Structures are given as C-alpha cells and as structure tokens.
C-alpha cells in the first residue's frame, strides 16, 4: 500500500464526517456564500477538531474570496485545501540524524497513547531502511511495557536493553546508549514511562533521562518525539505544551488516526503548538506508520468528498 492509500485508510472516519456535512452544505449545484453558509462551514470544520482558530482563519479566507457569490462545492474545497496546506507547512526533514555515532531518539507520551506500538513502527521503518537498532526499555514501572517492547524487538531483529522492574529509568537509558556505542548501532530508541503531563515527579524523571543521554553522547537525544493519541483531539494540545516544557520535544507522532473522525487535530497541533508532526499512525500493523506531509495529507482528507454519493 502506497503512502497516499495509507493516508486515505487512516483518514476514513474524518473523511466520512466531511462527506456528510459538506454534502449538506451543497444540496444543490451551487450555494450562495452568505453568513448562514459561512456559519455552517465553520461548524463542519470545527467537528474535525482542527480548532476554532484554524477554522476561523479558513472561513475568513472563504468570506474574502467568495462572499455574495454563488459557488460550486469544488471552488470552496479548493480554497479550504490551499489554506490548510499553508497552516500545516513544516520542515520536510523527518528525523535529525547524528553526524557521527548513534542517533538517539527519546520517546514520551501519556499512558495508553500508543507509545510502545509507535516505537515498534518507528524501529521497523529504520530496520527496513537497513539501519541497526538498539531499543532501551526505560518504562521500568510497567512489566507489560517491557514485555511488549521485547516481543517487538524479537520480531524486528533489534537488540533491546532492559532493567529490573522499578529500577531507575535513567540507568536503562544510559545502558541502552552505551550498548549502541559498543555495537556501532546507528539508532538508539529509548522508551519512557507513560505519564500524565501534570505528574511533576514523573516529568522531572523525563528531564533526568534527557540529561543522562546528553552527557553520554554529544547532542543526544537528537530527537525527542511525543506520541499523541489522535482520538483525544484537542486534549493533545495541552499534552504537547507540558511535555515540550519538560524535555524540549522536537516532533510528534500522531497515533490511532484511523480510529477517529478528529483528523483535523493535526492542523490544531501545527497551528497552536508549532511542533512538526513527523509521522502518523494509520493502522495497527508494524508498517502502518506514514510520513506526515501536509499536501498529500490534505488531499487524502478530501479525496472522496463529492456530491455523487447517494
């Protein structure tokens, strides 16, 4: 399955929502762009969880371009797509690799966000690209998390470093980085315990892991990726801000996008947080991780939005 097809699959629920609401906006062949129409359009956009700010800006563009005119659906959709692509513009470089030695990627997120599965998907992507991987299971509080990551490591042919349950997570991160140096591994991915952004002691633990990695390998961690659950919608904005304050996140993996109609949350994240969305989870399989690029994402979002549906 190609990237565009994966995006379409992952955005099915959001697209179905748009199909229904956009068809309601354009029951005939054309529609007068007046305030009633603009209000309805605003409500439709907000339902995707793109946020009030982005929806407002998009509606303002439609108002400026078409107010008082009778327009076809394609005219409005083209204008919306152009606006959304501009709102989500970001650096096209997904991962910053170390100039020498292992590239260290630290992964954070709240409990249940899909973090461990996202790490497995990320690791598979690197393995498929011919890179050697060491995984650090620094979520030492949950035996199930270590077990799950160990199973994935076995499937992917990646080495994994673990520690006794309840041990200092920073010590496991330290051992994982040391093992990556020792074996000449190209990438070291360090898992961390899932936590709420309001748990200050656990957030301080993240800061400690970050500091330990930096002392061991210059400029490490090279990436601090926050995994957000797309089904939480706007709640992800608060998470992103708190985690970034603690460990200076460099990007986001948006997991479980296929399980929600809130695909527009990508727009809100880019608009309100400013962190790049590096990858999106579009299914449950190890290969269901798609590189995030605004243009194909927006095109996939509106791919099947037509008036031809029954």
C-alpha positions in Angstrom: 0.0 0.0 0.0 1.4 3.4 -1.0 1.6 6.5 1.2 -1.5 8.1 -0.3 -3.6 4.9 0.1 -2.3 4.6 3.7 -3.4 8.2 4.4 -6.8 7.6 2.9 -7.2 4.5 5.0 -6.2 6.3 8.2 -8.4 9.3 7.5 -11.5 7.3 6.6 -13.6 8.3 9.6 -12.7 12.0 9.3 -13.4 11.9 5.5 -16.8 10.3 6.1 -17.7 13.1 8.5 -16.7 15.7 5.9 -18.6 13.9 3.2 -21.8 14.0 5.1 -21.5 17.6 6.3 -20.2 19.0 3.0 -23.0 17.4 1.1 -25.4 19.0 3.5 -23.8 22.4 2.7 -24.2 21.9 -1.1 -27.6 20.2 -1.6 -28.0 21.8 -4.9 -25.5 22.6 -7.7 -24.4 25.9 -6.1 -24.7 27.8 -2.9 -24.8 31.5 -2.0 -21.9 32.4 0.2 -23.6 34.4 2.9 -23.2 34.4 6.7 -25.5 31.5 7.2 -23.4 29.4 4.8 -20.1 30.5 6.5 -21.5 29.6 9.9 -22.4 26.1 8.7 -19.0 25.7 7.1 -17.3 26.8 10.4 -19.2 24.2 12.3 -18.2 21.5 9.8 -14.5 22.4 10.1 -14.6 22.5 13.9 -16.1 19.0 14.1 -12.8 17.6 12.7 -11.1 19.1 15.7 -8.8 21.4 13.8 -9.5 24.1 16.4 -11.5 27.3 16.5 -8.6 29.4 15.4 -7.8 27.5 12.2 -11.5 27.1 11.3 -11.9 30.9 11.8 -9.0 31.7 9.5 -10.2 29.3 6.9 -13.7 30.7 6.9 -12.3 34.2 6.7 -10.5 33.3 3.5 -13.7 31.8 2.0 -15.6 35.0 3.0 -13.0 37.2 1.4 -12.8 35.2 -1.8 -16.5 34.4 -2.4 -18.9 36.4 -0.2 -22.1 37.3 -2.1 -21.3 34.8 -4.9 -23.0 31.5 -5.8 -20.2 28.9 -5.7 -19.8 25.3 -6.5 -18.5 22.8 -3.9 -15.2 22.3 -5.8 -14.4 26.1 -5.5 -14.8 26.1 -1.8 -13.0 22.8 -1.3 -10.0 24.0 -3.3 -9.8 27.2 -1.2 -10.1 25.1 2.1 -7.3 22.8 0.9 -5.0 25.6 0.0 -5.5 27.2 3.4 -5.0 24.0 5.4 -1.8 23.2 3.5 -0.4 26.6 4.4 -1.4 26.3 8.0 0.5 23.0 8.3 3.7 23.9 6.4 6.7 22.5 8.1 10.3 21.3 7.6 10.3 18.3 5.4 13.2 16.6 7.3 11.5 13.9 9.5 14.5 12.8 11.7 17.6 14.7 12.6 20.4 12.1 12.4 23.7 12.4 14.3 26.7 13.5 12.3 28.6 10.6 13.8 27.8 7.7 16.2 24.3 6.6 17.1 21.3 8.8 16.6 19.4 8.8 19.9 15.6 9.1 19.9 13.7 9.6 23.1 10.0 8.8 23.0 7.5 10.2 25.5 3.7 10.2 26.0 0.8 9.6 28.4 -0.4 6.1 29.3 -2.4 4.4 26.6 -1.4 6.8 23.8 0.0 4.1 21.6 3.7 4.9 22.5 5.1 1.3 22.5 3.4 0.4 19.3 4.6 3.6 17.7 8.2 2.8 18.8 7.9 -0.6 17.1 6.6 1.0 13.9 9.5 3.6 14.0 12.0 0.8 14.6 10.6 -1.3 11.7 10.9 1.7 9.4 14.6 2.1 10.3 15.3 -1.7 10.1 13.6 -1.7 6.6 16.0 1.2 5.7 19.0 -1.0 6.6 19.8 0.6 10.0 20.9 -1.3 13.1 18.8 -0.6 16.1 19.1 -0.7 19.9 15.9 -0.3 21.9 16.0 0.9 25.5 13.0 -0.2 27.6 13.2 2.6 30.2 9.5 2.2 31.1 10.6 0.2 34.2 7.3 0.7 36.1 5.2 -1.5 33.8 6.4 -5.0 33.2 3.9 -5.3 30.4 5.5 -2.4 28.5 9.0 -4.1 28.7 7.5 -7.4 27.6 5.7 -5.8 24.7 8.8 -4.0 23.5 10.9 -7.2 23.9 8.4 -9.1 21.7 8.6 -6.3 19.1 12.5 -6.3 19.2 12.5 -10.1 18.6 10.2 -9.7 15.6 12.2 -6.9 14.1 15.7 -8.3 14.8 16.6 -5.3 17.0 18.6 -5.5 20.2 16.9 -4.5 23.4 18.3 -3.3 26.7 16.1 -3.8 29.8 16.5 -3.4 33.6 14.8 -4.9 36.7 11.2 -3.7 37.3 11.1 -0.5 39.2 14.8 0.4 38.7 15.9 3.9 37.8 14.7 4.5 34.2 17.7 6.8 33.5 20.1 3.9 34.2 18.4 1.8 31.5 18.6 4.8 29.1 22.3 5.0 29.9 22.9 1.3 29.3 21.0 1.4 26.0 23.1 4.3 24.7 26.3 2.6 25.9 25.2 -0.6 24.1 24.5 1.4 20.9 28.0 2.9 21.1 29.6 -0.5 21.8 27.9 -2.3 18.9 28.1 0.5 16.4 24.3 0.7 16.1 23.0 3.6 14.0 19.9 4.3 16.0 19.0 4.0 19.7 15.3 4.5 20.6 14.6 5.0 24.3 11.1 4.3 25.6 9.9 6.1 28.7 7.1 5.5 31.2 3.7 6.8 30.2 2.6 9.6 32.4 0.2 12.5 32.7 1.6 15.8 31.9 0.5 17.0 35.4 2.6 14.5 37.3 5.6 16.7 38.1 7.8 14.0 39.7 7.5 11.9 36.6 8.1 14.8 34.3 11.3 15.5 36.2 12.3 11.9 35.6 12.0 12.6 31.9 14.3 15.6 32.3 16.8 13.3 34.1 16.8 10.8 31.2 17.3 13.6 28.8 20.2 14.9 30.8 21.9 11.4 31.2 21.7 10.8 27.4 23.2 14.2 26.7 26.2 13.5 29.0 26.9 10.2 27.3 26.5 11.2 23.6 27.1 14.7 22.3 23.8 16.4 21.3 21.7 13.4 22.4 18.9 12.9 22.4 18.8 14.1 18.8 15.1 13.8 18.7 12.5 13.8 21.5 9.3 12.5 20.0 6.0 12.9 21.7 3.3 10.3 20.9 -0.2 11.8 20.9 -3.4 9.8 20.7 -5.4 11.3 17.8 -8.7 10.2 19.4 -8.1 12.6 22.3 -8.4 15.5 19.8 -7.8 19.0 21.4 -6.6 17.4 24.7 -3.4 16.6 22.8 -2.6 20.3 22.6 -2.2 20.6 26.4 -0.1 17.4 26.5 2.2 18.7 23.8 2.8 22.0 25.6 3.6 20.4 29.0 5.9 17.7 27.6 7.8 20.3 25.5 8.4 22.4 28.6 9.9 19.3 30.4 12.1 17.8 27.7 12.1 20.2 24.7 10.1 17.9 22.3 11.3 18.1 18.7 8.3 16.5 17.0 5.1 14.4 17.2 3.9 11.0 16.2 0.1 11.2 16.0 -1.1 7.6 16.8 -4.5 6.0 16.2 -5.5 8.4 13.5 -7.5 5.6 11.9 -9.7 5.3 15.0 -11.1 8.8 15.0 -13.0 11.4 13.0 -10.8 14.1 14.6 -8.1 14.0 11.9 -8.2 17.8 11.8 -6.3 17.9 15.1 -3.1 17.8 13.0 -4.0 21.4 11.9 -4.5 22.4 15.6 -1.2 20.9 16.7 0.7 22.7 13.9 -1.1 26.0 14.5 -1.1 26.1 18.3 2.0 24.1 19.3 4.3 24.7 16.4 6.0 21.2 16.7 6.3 19.3 13.5 4.1 16.2 13.1 6.7 13.8 11.9 4.7 10.6 11.4 1.1 9.5 11.7 -0.2 6.1 12.7 -2.8 4.8 10.2 -3.4 1.3 11.4 -2.4 -1.5 13.8 0.3 -3.3 11.8 4.1 -2.6 12.2 4.2 -1.0 8.7 1.2 1.3 9.4 3.3 4.4 10.1 3.2 7.2 7.4 5.5 10.1 6.9 3.5 13.3 7.5 3.5 15.7 4.6 0.8 18.5 4.5 0.0 18.3 0.8 -0.8 14.5 0.5 -2.5 14.6 3.9 -4.9 17.4 2.9 -5.6 15.8 -0.5 -6.3 12.4 1.2 -8.6 14.2 3.7 -10.8 15.5 0.9 -10.2 12.8 -1.7 -13.8 11.3 -1.6 -15.7 14.4 -0.7 -18.1 14.7 -3.6 -21.8 15.3 -4.3 -22.0 12.0 -6.2 -22.7 9.9 -3.1 -26.2 8.7 -2.6 
